[in-house]
Amino acid sequence: MTRGCVFQVSWAFQVSTNQEGLIVAALERGDLQDNVTAYAVQISGEPRLVLVPFINTSEPLLFNVSFHGLCYTVGLLVKLGQSWSRPMKSVPVLTKPLPVRAAYISDYREAPETGVVFDIDPPIRTVFSRVNISYTEGLERRSMLYKDFYKGKTVFKHWLPGVCYRNITFQLISEATALQTALTSHSDVSHRPLHHRTVPFPPLNVSHRVLTLSRRAVEVETQPEEDVVFEEEEPTPRVSFNTTQNVTDSVAVGNGSRAEEEAEPQSYWLDPTEISPADRDEEFVNAVVSEYEDSNEPGSAMAVPAEVPVLPTRLPPVLLELRWLPPRPPTSYDGFNVYIYRDGNSTEMATVDENTHEFFTELTEPGTYRVQVTTLSSSGDCEARESSADTGFTFYLSPSGELLEELRERPQGVSVRLLDSSTAAVSWAPSAQNHNGSLVSVLSTTCLKPSLSQRMENTYCSEENSTSDIISNLTPGAQYRVVVYHTNGPLTSPPSEPVIIDIEPTGVRELAVYPLGPTAVVLSWQRPYHVAFRKYILQTFFFNPVTLASEWTTYYEIAATASVIATVRVTDLLPAWYYNFRVSMVTWGDPPLTCCDSSMVSFVTAPEAPHISSVDYSQGVLAVRWTYGELFIDLSHSRMLHWQVEAVGKKGPQRGYSVTRNAMRASLPLPPGDIYNLTVTACTERSRNTSVPNIIKLEPAPPRLLLAVNATHSSVTLLWSEDGVVDYYQVLCRPNWASKELKAGEPITSTAQVLTVSGLVPSSSYNCSVTSFSYSSASRPARITVTTAAKEMNPSVAAISALAVLSVLLISLLVLFLLVLRKKHLQMTRNCSAETFVNFASFERDGKLPYNWSKTALKKRKLTSPVQLDDFEAYFKDMSKDSAYKFSLQFEELKSVGLDLTHDAADLPVNRPKNRYTNILPCESGPSLNPVPDPDRVLLNSDS
């Protein structure tokens, strides 16, 4: 066996590979040194450096490498003391690659006449750069180096057609360069040699002709002849083709196989001089039938007239002529095979030599015939091969002998026009070949794509043929492939170019939106029952505040189901925003169709509930602030219309204000002392959302305009006005200085705005406070200082007697005093409305008098007349009845007082800001102050 690559140097250290592919390193005497204690080799090329010591320097060292066909470097190391030296000598060696384990050869599909595919199974851990392919072509041994093997396969396209290539072997070659020296190593050949024959080219210009023979010519031709045996020198073989006879010993030649021939090729065909089975049957039918000897026996059919048999119409004799030319060179071939098929289930084959280029046979039965002539290559050790190209033709022979040729031209100019969503019309251009009909083949390309449970189509799921040019029962949304064939009897032309028609889906209907909240809605729709599609696409159109653009975006895709109604929940919407929702159908076609843009609905989402952030009450005004959504949200593109701020008092009235959408604050004047339910509502054109109620309790306000009237030596009457909502008042009078005799009384509770405090000490000063209470909360007290009058002493017994004397004088003085006082009061009433009278008769006339007042009380009374202290409490209770109705009547009567007096100075523009009230003005008879430089400041409004 040839040893692998050996690289020798001038020294005696040698490295080589042996038969098994091991590295062999050997030392000679010249390599040994006296001061060296050990020798070893260092092998590089493995994943790691390998150090192998020599056990015995007289014996070679063997090393089993991990890779074959790889170049290794073997260095000689010596050990001096305790350490190894660097490599003293290095020798490169190329290991031998392992042989190919198996190999395969197959035809190159694109060109099987000249191309083959080599497929080798290389050994593992073997490195090779090229493959030496050796083969025998004819009598000559050839070889070629090939390096383009990808995953063990390569394509070779330069063999000759029909040639047998023998003993094909594959040898791996490893190559390397070390120290400027080329190293080469070849593997062994251990696989079984292969044989392969390329496919020959088909015969050229195969032509045919069908001739109708007369009956007399056939009889003359067939009577003198005996069994015909076609010799090789016969230029024109002619056989009779009869498919009713089963030829069992015919030669069958296929791709890669050939049966041995024991007779001439023409011997497998029927002899044209031999009587056919049909003729034999005809002779039997036409023969004279001898009568039965005993026709009167029981069971005989003598009395039954014999039926006249109906004979089938015989096909006139037809002669088929075939002619062809040899295949193009350099094809190697040995003959030709002629195949004749009838109706696809009867096969006859004949083989002629390579010098015969025509063939004749007689056809005796009607049907569809398929004739094919192939080139045969069978010489050599390889399996016989036939040409694979289609060189056949087809024709139809009718029972009457009419010949219909195969249509080779496909229909042109096929177009499909949709008449409606379920009907289409097919048209095509006229054909140059004669034909007697056309077929329209329709197949749905989308029917089988969905699963069986979700399938919506029920027509054209398999290919359906029709002779009509109108296609009906189409499904909207489906895609169809339409092919047209021309027919000539049972023969069909090649198919036309397929025409793909896409029918637009119907789209959805009754699209509706149901709100779920500010950021979510539910969309529901229905689809027609008769439609085919793949999925729904839900799209939204809105103004995007991030991109500042409006565009259609796909939100969700829903697979089509058999359900007619579909719903989907849409979330992550912007509150109080305008949206357009569109649901379209997408078909299964390629490319898919989408329908329809008209299935659209618009909707404004509900606003979010605002959040009340701060509430501040000051000077009778409630300042409210709130937030909405995210911080610094821009409402310029929102569909928010306004804010509705409402405050509902528990005892007071309901207050509501509308605020523009850009302002998130409001000021509400509210009476103090009540509990309010404060809400802020965000309003759009179709919905609203209210914030969480904010319960606010306002502290009561102290009484206003606290006055002290009718102060006596032991009591005083306090009057004040109500501000806001008050449940009750608490009045407390304390002495201004501490004294044992003067003690503070208990607080007095009152629900009215007037109270008489009694039990006071005469000629004393008191600090009286009035506090308002609302929902158990007290206001700041309103204070006033009052002083009681000196106590009137009662006359003693002595004084009574003295008074009796002076009674006349006192009565006279009293009458005089009253007259003077009345006169003075009347004068003041006329001048400045100092006195007020209540005309109860006018109250009765106007219906303002309470129902429990008697007519005796209907008299003119001077309201400013003093009331006795002992009667004041009863008087006040009487006037306070019916929510202080009598006091209100007195106040109404005061409106007409002083209307006849002039007040021109008070109406001057410079004096209007000086007036305390707008409806109570000073008259011209008011007190005059000292003159001042400014004449406009002479008068003083002293109506208080």
ABEGO torsion letter per residue (X at the ends): XBBBBBBBBABABBBBBBAAGBBBBBBBAAABBAABABBBBBBBGBABBBBBBBABAABBBBBBBABBGBBBBBBBBBBBEABBBBBABBBBBBBBBBBBABBBBBBBAABAAABBBBBBBBBBGBBBABBBBBBBBEABBBBBBBABBBGGBBBBAABBBGBBBBGBBBBBBBBBBBGGBBBBBBBBBABBBBBBBBBBBBBBGBBBBBBBBBAAAAAAAAAABBBBBBBAABABBBBBBBAABBBAABBBBBBGBBBBBABBAAAABBBAABBBAAAAAAAAAABBBBBBABAABBGBAAABBBBBBBBBBBBBBBBBBBBBBBBBOBBBBAEBBBBBBBGGABBBBBBBBAABABBBBBBABBEBBBBBBBBBBABEABBBBBBABBABBBBBBBAAGBBBBBBABBBBGBBBBBABAABBBBBBBBBABBBAEBBBBBBBAAAAABBAAABABABGABBBBBABABBBGBBBGBBBBBBBBBBBEABBBBBBBBBBBBBBBAEBBGBBBBBAEAABBBBBBBBBABBBBABBBBBBBBBBAAAGBBBBBBABBBBBBABABBBBBBBGBBBGBBBBBBBBBBBABOBBBBOBAABBBBBBBBBBBBBBABBBBBGGBBBBBBBBEBBGBBAAABABABBBBBBBBAABBBBBBBBBAABABBBBBBBBGBBBBBBBBBBBAABBBBBBBBBBBBBBBBBBGBBBBGBBAABBBBBBBBBEBBABBBBBBBBABBBAABBBBBBBBBABABBBBBGBBBGBBBBBBBBBBBGGBBBBBBBBBBBBBBBBBBBBAAAAAAAAAAAAAAAAAAAAAAAAAAAAAAAAAAAAGABBBBBAAAAAAAGABBAABBAAABBBBBAABBBBAAAAAAAAAAAABGGGAAAAAAAAAAAABGAABBBAAAABAAAAAABABAABBBBAABBBBBBBABAAAABBBAAX
